[in-house]
Amino acid sequence: MEQPTQSTGDESSHGDVFDVHFLRRLEQIELLARRIFRGQIRGERITKRRGRGLEFTDFRPYQTGDDLRYLDWNVSARLDKLFLKLFASEEDLSLHVLLDVSASMSVGRPEKFDYARRLAAAFAYIGVANLDRVTVSGFDASCLSSAAVFSSRRHMVRVFDTLRDFTPRGVSSFSQSMESFCAMGRSRGLVVVLSDLLTESEKGGRDIIRGLDALRHRGHEVAVVQVLSEEDIQPPLDGALELVDAETREVIRLSADDALRQAYARALAQYLDLLEHQTKARGVHYLRTSTAISFEDVMLKYLRYGAAFS
C-alpha cells in the first residue's frame, strides 16, 4: 500500500469510534466510491437468468401456460407462430459484512476490533449509498444474530448502534461461523469478512479455507480483509514470559530470545503466504492490513482496484 498513513489516537477503544471526524472521513471515501460505481454495478446486476426485467434479450416459441402479455404480435404475425419476448432479469446486490468478535480481536493498541469495526462501518456506508441491501453480523465460534437489513443512509445510525453493541469475546472457529452464516439463508451476494484470521496454528489454515469454501459453495462472492496489530506482526517478546491466550486463557511460560523471535516470524510468514495463495486460487479477494495503516488507505485501495465491489 503506497505511502500509508499512521493511525491516530482516535482509533483506540477510548471514546466513540464513530465520532464526527470519522463520519467526515466516511463521506470522503463515499465520494470516491460513487465515482467508481458509476457505470459499474450500482444497485442492480443483469443476470443471465431470463425473466421479467427491462432489457430485451431474445424470443422463444410460445408454450402453454406462458403469460400472454409478453407475446410479440408483430413477430408472431410475420412467422405465423406465437413467439414470446424474453428479458434479462435485474438482480439486486446484497452486501453482507461479517465482523470477527472473538477475543483475539481485542489485542493491540489500537485494538484490532475497533479498527475492524470502523472498516465494517465504512463498507456498510458505501453499501447503503450504492447498493440495495446490507446486513452486518458479528461472529465468534458461531455466527451471532444478524442485524436487520439496511437499505438507505438513514439506517446508518442503526448500523453504528449494531456495531457498538458488539464486544470481542469467546473463541474463534472460522469454518463453523461461516457455515452458521450460510445456514441462515441470507440472499446471495458479496460477503466481506473482517478478521485477524488467527486461530489454532496446526489447523488454522484448513479451518479458514473450509469457511471460505462454505461461503463460495453457497454462491457468494467473497472478500476478506485480514486485520493484524503490530503486536501480532512483531510481538514484544524478551526474557522470561508468561503468555495468556486471549481466547482460551491457556497459560504458556517461556524464555524469549532471538531464535524464538525469528522462529515466530518465519511461522507467521508461512501462514500468511498460505492464506494469500489459497484465497487467490479460489478467486477470493484478499487484503491484509495492520492497525498502523489508516482505515482510509485500506478502503481506497479496495475501491481503486475494484476488489470488493466488482
Order of alpha helices (4+ residues) and beta strands (2+ residues): alpha-beta-beta-alpha-beta-beta-alpha-beta-alpha-alpha-beta-alpha-beta-alpha-beta-beta-alpha-beta-alpha
